[in-house]
Amino acid sequence: MRPEVTERIRQMALDFTAQLSVVETPGEIEMAQKIYDTIADIDYYKKHPELVYQLDCAGDQYSRRIVVAEMNGEKAPSDKTIVMIGHFDTVGISDYGNLKEFAGNPEVLAEEFKKWKLPEEAREDLESGKYIFGRGIFDMKSGDAAIIGVMEEISKDIENFEGNLVYCAVCDEESNSTGMLNFVPHLVKLREEKGYDYQAMIDPDYMAPMYPGDPDKYVFVGTVGKIMPTFYVVGKETHVGESFDGLDPNWITSALVNRIDLNPEFSDVVDGEVTLPPVTLKQRDLKTEYSVQTATKAILMMNYATHSSEPNDVLRQMKEVAQEEFEKVCDRINKRYNLYCKMVGREFQAKPWVPRTMTYEELYQAVKEEMGDELDVKMKALVEELKADSSKDLRDKTYIMVDTLHDLWSDKNPVIVVYFTPPYYPHIATKPEREKDKVLLNAVREAIASVKADPDFDYSLREKFFLPCISDLSYASAPTTQEAIDVYVNNTPGYGEDGVYSLPLKEMQSLSLPVTDIGTVGKDAHKFTERIDPRFTFEYTPELIYQTIMNILER
């Protein structure tokens, strides 16, 4: 990139960072307006104002918007189109403590940080003067600036550009992806109205070290997925003075944590790239008051990363694991009770617990056999009630549906119910046998080779197949097998267009795009020491994006 383009991108990144836009705050609305105004001020969009616009996020309680900018080359008619996305929301700023007011002001923040006792590596980077600190500058406002800078540069010679670009700046990536889930149907609509033939999706979300001290930089062609298997465990309450007469659901969830948490047995391996194993996101019993009665129910929510496993694979696997661990717990209880009986001189009689595990879909069917269509009416009314309650988190809404459904069942014996908690991010694997995947992979490799040819380029840069962090790229595609879709839909409580959670699955399947993350370089995303390497971010990230675009469109 020419020095003036690099400087333009730098200034936009600093300007965007100055506008705080913490997720689920009015700052997101203000940020959308700032990005819109920035794009609308480009000469190309002064001539074509209809090609940059804001769209309301349907049904969003915060009234947020996304910004869409289209660009049409004028060299020759072409339907080939590159899609680009970037989010403008950030995580919160409470971790900055008494420096919160400076979180979006890198210059002042750097001076104030000199008075703080920073982690050693952050201190070294601060003192080097080679990094810029600030909330959102790394994740990912510099990425948005890079895209806009590249589009502006292309627009200056639009007469010799063949093809189309569609860029969307989205809100809410850090929470529920509301922005992206509104953009996907719009992409399909644009394709129908304008005949765009989408080739790939590019996202310049942040690029971080894979491990402490990692010297390499990466371009990712593909992305990890995420699904959240959840275990609703029903035990048997008892007085603590008669503890062996009960079945503690906390013991069962703890056994599941011990089996699943950080266990590489549950990692997906594709092309030598390995997902992080599952990790616990929430574990608690559902007792609301203190008393000397033991808990009856507990819940365990797991974060499960995927490279190849589909929802049906995960549900089947987690159901099997739950049953195995339930059986082991019951066996341990009887062994310990037997030992206790020997110690107190009591005759041992095995406890009557029968380990059972079922899916949410199976539970629904069991209750419906008792209640008939009345169940559908009750659950639909519950969905409407939950939709209207903005005070409850989406995760809690799905748990409430499971809890209510179980309460309606006449069978109160111990059981584990396995289901999915939102959100769901499908993985996208690059498959070179597919033409668009092959074109994108070659385009990225050629872009990397071009940048490496710069004699001043002194980074170690290579491609990998899976972006290891969840991102909105996941919504460029969806599982294609009906079994995978049906299992997810039927085992996610409250799922549906009129439910508490839904995905534009048909539109995602229709897009089925290969994806790449060509990110900004820095460290410590989501930490108060968040920072970018401005040299790579403002010089080479835009160049890689530009080269990848041109390599795809020129094929």
HUUR-V369030 format. One line per field, one symbol per residue. ss: DSSP state (~ for helix, > for strand, _ for the rest). psi: psi as a letter, one per 20 degrees, with the letter a starting at -180 (. if undefined). Layout:
ss: ???
psi: ???
This chain:
ss: __~~~~~~~~~~~~~~~~___>____~~~~~~~~~~~~~~__~~~~~_~~~>>>>>________>>>>>>>>_______>>>>>>>>__>___~~~~~~~~~___~~~~~~~~______~~~~~~~~~__>>>___~~~~~~~~~~~~~~~~~~~__~~~___>>>>>>>_______~~~~~~~~~~~~~~~~~__>>>>>>>___>________>>>>>__>_>>>_>>>>>>_>__>~~~~~~_>_~~~~~~~~~~~~___~~~__>>__>>____>>>>>>>_______>___>>>>>>>>>>____~~~~~~~~~~~~~~~~~~~~~~~~~~~~~~~~~~____________>>>~~~~~~~~~~~~_~~~~~~~~~~~~~~~~_____~~~~~~~~~~~~~~_______>>>>>>____>__>______~~~~~~~~~~~~~~~~~~_______>>>>>__>____~~~~~_____~~~~~~~~~____>_____>___~~~~~~~___>>>___>>>_______>>>~~~~~~~~~~~~~~~~~~~~__
psi: pqhhgghggghgghghhhoplppkrihhghgghggghgghiqggihhmhijprqpqopjpijlrqqpppqpoqjgqpqippppqqpqjrrrrjhiicjjhijhjnhghggghhiiqnrqghhgghghhjjqpqqoihgnlhhgghgghggggghhilhhjppaqqoppoqrkhiejkgghihhghhggggghhijpnphrppplrqorqhrpjpiqqqppnrqqrpqnpqoopobpqrqhilhiiroohhhghhhgghggpkoihjqpopkippqqrqqphppqrjpirprjprqhqrqppqooqqhhprhhggggghgggggghgghghggghghhggghhhjkqpppqqjpoppprrgghgghghhhhibihgggghghgghghhiniipqhghghhhggggghhipiojqqqppprppqrpoqqoppoiipghggggghggghgghghhiphiokqoprqriopiqqrihhjirqqiphgggggggijopjqrhjaiprqmgghghhglqqqqonrqpbqlqjrijpqqohgggighghgggghgghhghi.
